[in-house]
Amino acid sequence: MTLDPSDWDLLEATGVSADGRTIFGTGYQDVPHSGSSTPRRYAVQWVAVIPEPSTALLLGLGLLGLARTSPRRDA
């Protein structure tokens, strides 16, 4: 699920899981209010889960690292 955070003010991260893939914190969200042109501001707690990198990405990064560290031979 993708979330549009354009109406959010994320103030701070207050914690990170042991594996580093889940971050949580606090902030504010502006929510439209019926009958008014001014949105209401609500305090929110947020959680962001960072997905694990795919195998193809890890393989590509490994190959890139090997290519950069291999010595070059001048002919």
C-alpha positions as CSV (number, residue, x, y, z in Angstrom):
1,M,0.0,0.0,0.0
2,T,1.3,3.4,-0.9
3,L,0.4,6.4,1.2
4,D,0.6,10.1,0.1
5,P,2.3,11.9,3.0
6,S,1.9,15.4,1.5
7,D,-0.6,16.5,4.2
8,W,1.4,15.0,7.1
9,D,4.1,16.6,9.2
10,L,6.3,13.8,10.5
11,L,8.0,15.3,13.5
12,E,10.3,12.6,14.8
13,A,11.1,8.9,14.8
14,T,10.6,7.6,18.3
15,G,11.8,4.0,17.8
16,V,13.2,1.4,15.5
17,S,12.7,-2.4,15.6
18,A,15.6,-4.7,16.4
19,D,16.0,-5.7,12.7
20,G,15.9,-2.0,11.6
21,R,13.0,-2.6,9.2
22,T,10.2,-1.0,11.2
23,I,10.4,2.7,12.3
24,F,7.7,4.5,14.3
25,G,7.1,8.0,15.4
26,T,4.8,11.0,15.8
27,G,3.5,13.9,13.8
28,Y,0.5,15.8,12.6
29,Q,-2.0,15.3,9.8
30,D,-4.2,17.9,8.2
31,V,-7.7,16.5,7.5
32,P,-10.4,18.4,5.5
33,H,-13.3,19.4,7.6
34,S,-16.8,19.6,6.1
35,G,-18.2,23.1,6.1
36,S,-14.9,24.8,6.5
37,S,-12.0,25.6,4.1
38,T,-9.5,25.2,7.0
39,P,-8.5,21.6,7.6
40,R,-8.4,20.2,11.1
41,R,-5.0,19.2,12.5
42,Y,-4.7,15.8,14.3
43,A,-1.8,14.4,16.2
44,V,-0.8,11.0,14.7
45,Q,1.5,8.1,15.4
46,W,3.0,6.5,12.3
47,V,4.7,3.3,11.4
48,A,6.9,2.7,8.4
49,V,7.9,-0.8,7.4
50,I,10.9,-1.0,5.0
51,P,10.7,-4.1,2.8
52,E,13.6,-6.5,2.5
53,P,15.8,-6.0,-0.6
54,S,15.1,-8.4,-3.4
55,T,17.6,-11.1,-4.4
56,A,18.3,-9.5,-7.8
57,L,19.1,-6.2,-6.1
58,L,21.6,-7.9,-3.7
59,L,23.2,-9.8,-6.6
60,G,23.6,-6.6,-8.6
61,L,25.1,-4.7,-5.8
62,G,27.5,-7.6,-5.1
63,L,28.6,-7.7,-8.7
64,L,29.0,-3.9,-8.8
65,G,31.2,-4.2,-5.7
66,L,33.4,-6.9,-7.3
67,A,33.8,-4.9,-10.5
68,R,35.0,-1.8,-8.6
69,T,37.5,-3.7,-6.5
70,S,39.1,-5.9,-9.2
71,P,42.5,-4.7,-10.4
72,R,42.8,-3.3,-13.9
73,R,45.5,-4.5,-16.3
74,D,46.9,-2.1,-18.8
75,A,47.7,-3.6,-22.1
